[in-house]
């Protein structure tokens, strides 16, 4: 599954050529997202980090790396930049770029936000392609898409047929876990919907979005009327009654998720290698924070590579999508945040506390 904080799309790229440089004051090159004047694999890695919101990009960097001209850096852009850097071909976008922004970028709010996010469309009923950008569906289950009233569908396409196939009536079947993008062309415009196909385990985890929703708090304060197992009131870790209202902060939440998914009697198998992380794991890192793994994203799969080479430095790198608590030091709950571990970041897994179950 893929994050909503972030939109994850794996796009099949067809034939094409290099995009030309565009004329502006700095003679920027398409894909040169680090703005050093050269297009290299390092630009692809920076684009990938920007797409996953692990790196804050300036307006100038977004302009340089926005290959498909949709106004943001996505995994499409990261993969296209990697292909460009390695001299490979891809499908050239047809939309023209706008002028390079000159104003200073506005600062992003400090994460995590306490605003309650919009949830992806649930896989039931008819889904209007003009009203959603992300959906989830289980393996072997279907989604039915419809175009807006007054428009006629001309074509439907799934960018990853191995993950999900869509027919000419807009019905998508989840085939295996992963991501695909449904592209529908109507007589008026084109729509893109990111579809996350879930395993049975991921479907079970996904149900807890409605039990421990983002934007609420994992504590013993007055429970929410809508979600009785969480509160709408943050913890004050310096208050006198703190021990009576807290439910174990990050460790307590990750442990609760593990028990809910596998049962309290499930055996623990602790890590021996850092690369053993899988969906459903409890992970503790830097003896500082506990997280529960809800997806593993391999950069090599995103970019279309199966092995690591000197030129392809991001191919064998995993990112981890998690649900966790207390990142705000107030016992707030956060879904779909992205983590990466050493040697690509300062975070080191504590093997004596991290484990599989089930």
HELIX and SHEET records of a PDB file:
HELIX    1   1 UNK A   41  UNK A   51  1                                  11    
HELIX    2   2 UNK A   59  UNK A   65  1                                   7    
HELIX    3   3 UNK A   75  UNK A   85  1                                  11    
HELIX    4   4 UNK A  200  UNK A  207  1                                   8    
HELIX    5   5 UNK A  242  UNK A  245  1                                   4    
HELIX    6   6 UNK A  249  UNK A  262  1                                  14    
HELIX    7   7 UNK A  274  UNK A  276  5                                   3    
HELIX    8   8 UNK A  299  UNK A  303  1                                   5    
SHEET    1   A 4 UNK A 126  UNK A 128  0                                        
SHEET    2   A 4 UNK A 142  UNK A 146  1                                        
SHEET    3   A 4 UNK A 171  UNK A 174 -1                                        
SHEET    4   A 4 UNK A 164  UNK A 166 -1                                        
SHEET    1   B 4 UNK A 134  UNK A 138  0                                        
SHEET    2   B 4 UNK A 190  UNK A 198  1                                        
SHEET    3   B 4 UNK A 178  UNK A 186 -1                                        
SHEET    4   B 4 UNK A 153  UNK A 158 -1                                        
SHEET    1   C 2 UNK A 268  UNK A 270  0                                        
SHEET    2   C 2 UNK A 355  UNK A 357 -1                                        
SHEET    1   D 4 UNK A 282  UNK A 285  0                                        
SHEET    2   D 4 UNK A 289  UNK A 298 -1                                        
SHEET    3   D 4 UNK A 318  UNK A 325 -1                                        
SHEET    4   D 4 UNK A 333  UNK A 339 -1                                        
END                                                                             
